[in-house]
Structures are given as structure tokens and as C-alpha cells.
Amino acid sequence: MRILIVEDDAALSASIAEFLELQGAECDFAYHGLAGVALASQAQYDVIILDLMLPKLDGFDVCIELRKQGCSTPVLMLTAMDTTEDQLSGFRAGVDDYVVKPCPMPLLWARISALFRRSLNQQALKTLGPLQVDIEARTLNRDGVAIELTPTEWRILEVLLRHSPKVVSRSDIEAFVWPDQEPDSGRLNVHLHALRKALDKPFDYPLIKTFTGLGLSISVDEQGKPHRAENE
């Protein structure tokens, strides 16, 4: 699980990250609101931990801006502001959970894990243009045609779908598919080729797009047509 911690107290951020990393999470840091928006807009995270009282842009405005950009990453607001109005303001801004400091680390991890599971469940069934996908049942149809994928091809498709329409870097794909192994671009290329052969080659247009130097995406526009990659 990849987590972004947006907190201006560096010591607290380090303490939270130390505990979360013991649970197997990977953490990135932002120490003011504008940096939090920038990181969350550029990279893919499974959960965002967000303080309220931040320099440059407070937590409410950070969340509002991310939701305006289409970011659906679960946001857990972790703050000392404990009034009912503060909490209501947080939910109105788009946060998914509101936790008051100080919070025992095991409880914080439980809340993060619950958000992550909920997010995965919401993404299990997905329709994207001509695609109908059930990630849990491992069924995939395009234009009514059933498509069979290998387990590795499913993992690649899953990470692209989870972040659609955003571009996912090759390193993030590799980390999701092979979390305990060294990056291997050659191995990824082999499986990407097989995925494209199954998902795109038999049909009129490709859904998986390569953005040179950035990564890959899978997406269609409002009319159900595929987006064109910037380098095409």
C-alpha cells in the first residue's frame, strides 16, 4: 500500500511513517498543502493522510482541490481540530474519514486499512467504454467478447483501471505487479505486449496508451472514444 502523509510536523510524519512501514506500507511526505496537491496529482496513492492546519493551503482546501481534479483516492483527515463543525467541514470537503489526534497507531492503521479495502471493493466492478470488468471474479468483456488474461496481465490491467484516466508510471506498475522483486523493464514489456494482444489487437482501436517518458494509461472520453496519447 502506498500512502501520502501531508503533515507539517516532520517529527510526527516520521513517527507515523515508521509505524506504517512496519505494516508493509510505503510512505511519501508533503509538508504543506500545495506540495500535497502536487504529489497527489502526479503520483498514485492508495490512501492520503491529511492534516488540517497546514501552511500555504489548509487541509480542507487540499481535499477540495483534489476532488475537483478528479482524484478519488481515499483521504483520512488526521487533526487536533475536534469540534463537530470541523468534522462536518471535512466531510463536506470530500474526506472519507476524520480522526482526531492523538490517535493510537494500531487504530490509525485499522482505519487506513478499512479505507483501502472499501476502495478496492468499489473498484471491483468497472465499466470503461467498451470494457466490462469484474476484478474479483476475473471476468473481462470488450464489446461483448470474453477475453482471457493470465494472472500477471490481470495485475497490470488492474493497476491501470484503478488509476484511470491518469497515466501510471512504469515503475509504479512494476511495484504493484511484483512488489517483492527488483524492477525489470524487459519482463514488463513482455506482459504488456501480451495484454495489448488480448485486449486491443482484435478490435478497432487501442485502449491502452503509452506516454513516452511518463508511463501508460487506459481511458476513453465522454463519448466512449479512446483518448489519444500525447506522443501519437
C-alpha positions as CSV (number, residue, x, y, z in Angstrom):
1,M,0.0,0.0,0.0
2,R,1.3,3.4,-0.9
3,I,0.4,6.3,1.4
4,L,0.9,10.0,1.1
5,I,1.3,11.8,4.5
6,V,0.5,15.6,4.3
7,E,1.6,16.9,7.6
8,D,3.8,20.0,8.5
9,D,5.1,18.4,11.7
10,A,8.1,16.5,10.4
11,A,8.7,14.5,13.6
12,L,5.0,13.3,13.7
13,S,5.2,12.4,10.0
14,A,8.3,10.3,10.6
15,S,6.7,8.6,13.6
16,I,3.6,7.7,11.6
17,A,5.6,6.5,8.6
18,E,7.8,4.4,10.8
19,F,4.8,2.5,12.2
20,L,3.0,2.2,8.8
21,E,6.2,0.9,7.1
22,L,6.3,-1.9,9.7
23,Q,2.9,-2.9,8.5
24,G,4.3,-3.1,4.9
25,A,3.2,0.4,3.6
26,E,5.3,2.7,1.6
27,C,5.1,6.4,2.6
28,D,5.8,9.7,0.8
29,F,5.7,13.1,2.5
30,A,4.4,16.6,1.9
31,Y,4.9,19.4,4.5
32,H,2.5,22.0,3.2
33,G,-0.8,22.0,1.4
34,L,0.4,23.0,-2.1
35,A,3.0,20.2,-2.0
36,G,0.3,17.7,-1.0
37,V,-1.8,18.7,-4.0
38,A,1.2,18.5,-6.3
39,L,2.2,15.0,-5.2
40,A,-1.3,13.6,-5.1
41,S,-1.8,14.9,-8.6
42,Q,1.4,13.5,-10.0
43,A,1.6,10.0,-8.4
44,Q,-0.8,7.2,-7.5
45,Y,-1.5,6.6,-3.8
46,D,-3.9,4.1,-2.1
47,V,-4.6,6.4,0.9
48,I,-3.8,10.1,1.8
49,I,-3.3,11.1,5.4
50,L,-4.1,14.8,5.6
51,D,-3.6,17.3,8.4
52,L,-6.0,20.3,8.6
53,M,-3.8,23.1,9.8
54,L,-1.2,23.3,7.0
55,P,1.0,26.1,5.6
56,K,0.1,27.6,2.2
57,L,-3.1,25.6,1.8
58,D,-5.2,24.1,4.6
59,G,-6.4,20.5,4.6
60,F,-10.0,21.4,3.6
61,D,-8.8,23.3,0.5
62,V,-6.3,20.5,-0.3
63,C,-9.1,18.0,-0.4
64,I,-11.5,20.2,-2.3
65,E,-8.8,20.8,-5.0
66,L,-8.0,17.1,-5.3
67,R,-11.7,16.2,-5.8
68,K,-12.0,19.0,-8.4
69,Q,-9.2,17.3,-10.3
70,G,-11.0,14.0,-10.2
71,C,-8.8,12.4,-7.6
72,S,-10.8,9.6,-5.9
73,T,-8.0,8.4,-3.6
74,P,-9.4,7.8,0.0
75,V,-8.5,10.7,2.3
76,L,-8.1,10.3,6.1
77,M,-8.0,13.7,7.8
78,L,-5.8,13.4,11.0
79,T,-6.0,16.6,13.0
80,A,-6.3,18.0,16.5
81,M,-9.4,20.0,15.5
82,D,-12.1,18.0,17.2
83,T,-15.3,20.1,17.0
84,T,-18.4,18.7,15.3
85,E,-18.3,21.6,12.8
86,D,-14.7,20.9,11.9
87,Q,-15.6,17.3,11.2
88,L,-18.6,18.2,9.2
89,S,-16.5,20.7,7.2
90,G,-14.0,17.9,6.5
91,F,-16.7,15.6,5.1
92,R,-18.2,18.4,3.0
93,A,-14.7,19.0,1.6
94,G,-14.6,15.4,0.5
95,V,-12.6,13.5,3.1
96,D,-13.5,9.8,3.7
97,D,-12.6,9.6,7.4
98,Y,-11.9,12.0,10.1
99,V,-9.6,11.0,13.0
100,V,-8.7,13.3,16.0
101,K,-5.1,13.5,17.3
102,P,-3.7,11.9,19.2
103,C,-4.7,8.5,17.7
104,P,-3.1,5.2,18.7
105,M,-1.1,3.8,15.8
106,P,-2.9,0.4,15.6
107,L,-6.2,2.2,15.4
108,L,-4.9,4.6,12.7
109,W,-3.7,1.5,10.7
110,A,-7.1,-0.1,11.1
111,R,-8.8,3.0,9.7
112,I,-6.4,3.2,6.8
113,S,-6.9,-0.5,6.0
114,A,-10.6,-0.1,6.1
115,L,-10.5,2.8,3.6
116,F,-8.2,0.8,1.4
117,R,-10.5,-2.3,1.4
118,R,-13.5,-0.1,0.7
119,S,-11.7,1.5,-2.2
120,L,-10.8,-1.9,-3.7
121,N,-14.4,-3.2,-3.3
122,Q,-15.8,-0.1,-5.1
123,Q,-13.4,-0.7,-8.0
124,A,-14.1,-4.4,-8.3
125,L,-16.8,-3.9,-10.8
126,K,-16.0,-1.4,-13.5
127,T,-17.3,-0.3,-16.9
128,L,-14.9,1.7,-19.1
129,G,-16.3,2.4,-22.5
130,P,-16.5,-1.0,-24.3
131,L,-14.9,-2.8,-21.3
132,Q,-16.9,-4.6,-18.6
133,V,-14.6,-5.8,-15.8
134,D,-15.1,-7.7,-12.6
135,I,-11.7,-7.7,-10.9
136,E,-12.6,-10.1,-8.1
137,A,-14.3,-12.6,-10.4
138,R,-11.6,-12.1,-13.0
139,T,-14.0,-11.7,-15.9
140,L,-13.4,-9.3,-18.8
141,N,-15.5,-8.5,-21.8
142,R,-14.9,-6.0,-24.6
143,D,-17.9,-5.2,-26.9
144,G,-19.5,-8.4,-25.5
145,V,-16.5,-10.6,-26.4
146,A,-15.0,-12.5,-23.5
147,I,-11.2,-12.1,-23.0
148,E,-8.9,-14.4,-21.1
149,L,-5.9,-13.0,-19.3
150,T,-3.0,-14.5,-17.3
151,P,-2.7,-13.5,-13.6
152,T,0.1,-11.1,-14.4
153,E,-1.9,-9.5,-17.2
154,W,-4.7,-9.1,-14.8
155,R,-2.5,-7.3,-12.3
156,I,-1.3,-4.8,-15.0
157,L,-4.9,-4.2,-16.1
158,E,-6.0,-3.7,-12.5
159,V,-3.4,-1.0,-11.7
160,L,-4.3,0.8,-15.0
161,L,-8.0,0.6,-14.2
162,R,-7.6,1.7,-10.6
163,H,-6.0,4.9,-11.7
164,S,-7.8,5.6,-15.0
165,P,-7.7,8.0,-16.7
166,K,-4.4,9.0,-15.1
167,V,-1.1,7.9,-16.5
168,V,0.7,5.3,-14.4
169,S,4.5,5.2,-14.4
170,R,6.2,2.0,-15.4
171,S,7.9,1.9,-12.0
172,D,4.5,2.1,-10.3
173,I,3.2,-0.7,-12.5
174,E,6.2,-2.9,-11.7
175,A,5.9,-2.2,-7.9
176,F,2.2,-3.2,-8.0
177,V,2.7,-6.3,-10.0
178,W,5.9,-7.5,-8.5
179,P,6.1,-5.8,-5.0
180,D,8.9,-8.0,-3.7
181,Q,11.1,-8.2,-6.8
182,E,13.6,-5.9,-8.5
183,P,12.2,-3.8,-11.4
184,D,12.7,-5.5,-14.7
185,S,11.5,-3.4,-17.7
186,G,12.1,-6.4,-20.1
187,R,9.7,-8.6,-18.1
188,L,7.1,-5.8,-18.0
189,N,7.4,-5.3,-21.8
190,V,6.7,-9.0,-22.4
191,H,3.5,-8.9,-20.4
192,L,2.3,-5.6,-21.7
193,H,2.7,-7.0,-25.3
194,A,0.6,-10.0,-24.4
195,L,-2.1,-7.8,-22.7
196,R,-2.3,-5.5,-25.7
197,K,-2.6,-8.5,-28.0
198,A,-5.5,-9.8,-26.0
199,L,-7.3,-6.5,-25.1
200,D,-6.6,-4.3,-28.1
201,K,-5.4,-6.1,-31.2
202,P,-8.7,-7.9,-32.2
203,F,-10.6,-4.6,-32.0
204,D,-10.9,-1.3,-33.9
205,Y,-8.8,0.9,-31.7
206,P,-6.4,0.5,-28.7
207,L,-7.5,1.4,-25.2
208,I,-4.0,1.2,-23.6
209,K,-1.9,4.2,-24.4
210,T,1.8,4.8,-24.0
211,F,3.0,8.3,-23.0
212,T,6.7,8.4,-23.7
213,G,8.8,9.2,-20.6
214,L,5.6,9.2,-18.4
215,G,4.0,5.7,-18.4
216,L,0.8,4.2,-19.6
217,S,-3.0,4.8,-19.2
218,I,-6.3,3.2,-20.1
219,S,-9.1,5.5,-20.7
220,V,-11.9,6.7,-23.0
221,D,-13.5,10.1,-23.4
222,E,-17.1,11.1,-22.6
223,Q,-18.3,9.7,-25.9
224,G,-16.7,6.4,-25.3
225,K,-13.9,7.0,-27.8
226,P,-10.2,6.3,-26.8
227,H,-8.0,9.2,-25.7
228,R,-5.1,9.8,-27.9
229,A,-1.7,9.6,-26.3
230,E,0.3,12.9,-26.3
231,N,3.1,11.4,-28.4
232,E,0.8,10.0,-31.1
